[in-house]
Amino acid sequence: MNWISLLGLEAFVLRWRAAALEGAIAIEDRAELARLEWHEQKARLRQLLLLTLAVGGLTVVALTLLSVALLVQFWDSPHRTLVAWLLAVGWLLAWGVALAALVRVANAASNAFALTREELVRDWREIKEQL
């Protein structure tokens, strides 16, 4: 004997099963979206680490070469200050380019999981409307 059919709850149970199935599919979709965004975030973090190392390395190189340039290069020449400043400007430009790339990647990394958050906000809004 099927008590659910007898009590007239069959439509109610079918609606709940459909809602549970739809919820399970939605959870799978959101998990897949989060996985994809995690891969993007890992790539950004790798790039951020490499650029941080580049900025640190270029800073050390720049300071070392600036010191050497001031002490050795053209010490007995009337152009020693011009050469030293040209080297300083060259290394400063290289450092500035690396720093700008680092800042750009850091700003992009701060907006992690944006699509997942938007999707979850939409889902929550729909759930609240149905309640």
Protein Blocks (a to p, Z undefined) as FASTA:
>chain_A
ZZklmnopmmmmmmmmmmmmmmmmmmmmmmmmmmmmmmmmmmmmmmmmmmmmmmmmmmmm
mmmmmmmmmmmnoplpcklmmmmmmmmmmmmmmmmmmmmmmmmmmmmmmmghklmmmmmm
mmmmmmmmmZZ
